Amino acid sequence: MKKGYDRIAHFYDRLTRLVFGKSILLSQTLFFDKLQFCNKVLVVGGGTGQWLNNLIKKFPHLKITFVDSSLEMIRLAKKKLELNQNVNFIHGTIESVSVNEKFDAVALFYFLDLFSEGELLIVLKSISGRMKSGSTWLVSDFVNQKKWHAILLWIMYLFFNVFTGLKTKQLPDWQSSLNKITLRKIRQKGFFNNFIQATIYQSE
């Protein structure tokens, strides 16, 4: 899915800061305190991992499995690491992670918006199959609640279609999809005039 992201990896962080300022990074790091008692964390679609050092410095005991289908994104994430410990990088998809390995928490940062409604539920069920009971889910992504949200989303999807080959053309209702896999919403906070939602869930 994210193979085409190799093309934009080198300017991806600069682009997001230009458009959204600090909102993206703040939405990713907001709920890190909730990982205090976790041991194994799964990251799916980790991108350049601009938040990764924040997490490692806060909880150096964590064993992190970082999955992304863009080899260049992974290379940049590795390059950013200040402390190269307990991070297992996997070039692939969620299917590249063994179903026998169970995680205490998962981070899905700007990943759910890559899929259609039908695809998303399949991906979420696959992720859920690798999580422990009572696991913590950190999710940050865009929402479509206002007219200007829809306009900006249209521009963003057009951009990613042209530069990465992304086939998805509209934002899926990822919040409803998460509800379908029996996750309980614990807390939520909006950023960038509520265009971005950072949410923490817990599995039943």
N, C-alpha and C positions, 0 to 999 in steps of 0.2 A: 504493500500500500504506500509506503513512504520512500520507495526507491528514488523517485523523482526529487525528493528533498535534498539529495546530494547537491543538486544544482544551486540551491539557495542557502546551504548550510553556513557558508562563510559570512553572509550578511544578515542571517535570520535574526540574531539577537539585536543588532543595530536597528533593523527594520521595526521590530516589535517595540523597542524603546522609543523610536521616533514617533510611532503612532499612539502608543498606549502609556508612554512614560514608565513609571515604576509599577504600574498596576498589575502587569503580568507576574513579575517576580513576587510582589506582595501577596498575590492570590495563591501562589505556589507554596510559600513559606508560612502562611498564616497559622495553619493548624499543626505544625511540626511538634508542638508540645504533646499532642495526643499520641505520639509514637514513643513516649518515654518508656513504656513497659513492653514494647515490642522487641523481638530479636531478629526476625527475618522480614524484610520489606521487598516487595516486588514493584518495579517501576516499568510500566508499559508505555511505549512511545515516549521515551525520555528526552529525545531531542538533543540539544547541546548541553543539557544538564547544568544550566547556569545557576541553579539553586542547590546543586549537589554538595558543594563545600559547606553551605549553611547547615545542612542536615548532618553531615559527618562531624563537624565541629561540635554540634549540639549533643549528638549521641554517637560517639565513636564506637560503641559496642555493636551497632547495627550491622547485620550482614545484608547487603543490598544486591539484588539481582536486577540489572538495568538492561531492558530489552528495547531495541529499536531496529527497524528494517532499513535505515539509512546508515551505511557504513561511514560516511563522512561525518554525520552527526555524532556517531560513537567516537570517532577519532578526535573530534573537538571536545567532547565531554571528557575523554581521558586526558587530553592536554590541559584542561582546566583544573584537574584534580590537584589539590595541594597536599593531601594525604592519601596516597594510593593504597588504601587498606579496605578489606572487606567489601569490595565492589567487584561483582562478576558481570562483565559486559557480554551480552549476547546479541549478535547480529542476526535478527530474524523477527518472528512474530510470537504471539503468546503460545502458539503451537510448538515453538522451539523449547519451551520450558516443560520439564517433566511433570506429569500429572501426579507423580508420587511425592513431589516436593511441595509442602504446604507452607503458606506464608501467614504471618500475623497481620500484615497490612499491605495495601496496594496504593500506589499513587498513579492517578490518571490525569495528567496535565495537558489540556488542549489536544486530547487524543480522540475523544468520543465524537468530535465534530467531523471526523474523517469518513464516517460511515453513513449509509442509508439506514432507515428505520429497521428493515429486515436484517441487514448485516450486523447492526449494532447489537441486537439482542443475542445473536449467535456468539459474537465476540465476548459479550459480558458473561454469558453462561460458561464459556470456556475459561475465563478468568476466575469466575466463582468456583469452578471445579478445582482450582489450585489454592484456594484460601481455606484457612481454618475456621471453625465455627466461632462466631463472635468477632470476626476480623474487622479491622478498621479500614475504611475506604476514603482516601482523600481525592476529591474531584474538583478541578478548576476548568471552567470552559465558558463559552459565550452563550447567551440566551437571546431569544427574539421576542421581546415584549413591547417594543415601541416601533414607530415607523422608521426612525433613524437607525435603529438596530437592523431592521430589514435591509435598508439601503447599504449600510456598511458591510453587512454580511454578503450581499450580492457582489459588492466590489471585491471582497476578500476571496470569495469562491472563484470569481473570474480570474483573479491574480494567480491563485494556486492551480487552477486548471491550465493556465497558459505556461506557468513556469515549472510545475511538477507533474502535470498530467493527472491530477486528482479528478476523479470522475464524479464524486459527490457534488451536487449543485445547491443543496440547501441544508440548513442545520436540522439534524434529527432532534426529536423530543427526548433528549438523553435522560432527563429527570424522570419521565414516565417509564423509560426502559429500565432504569435502576430500581424503580419501585416494583417492577415485574419480577425481579430476582430477589425479592423479599429483603431489601435493605431498609433500614430505619434511619431517617434523617435526624442527625443530632444537632447540627448547627450550620448556619449559612450566613455569608456576608457578601455584599455586592461591592464591586469596584468599577471605576470608569463609568459613573452614572448608571450603575446596575447593568451595564452591558456584559460584565463579567461576573460570574457567581463562583465563589469558593465554598465548597460544601463538604462536610464530614458526615459519613454514613457508618453504620455498624450493621454487620450481617446478623440475621436472626439465629 
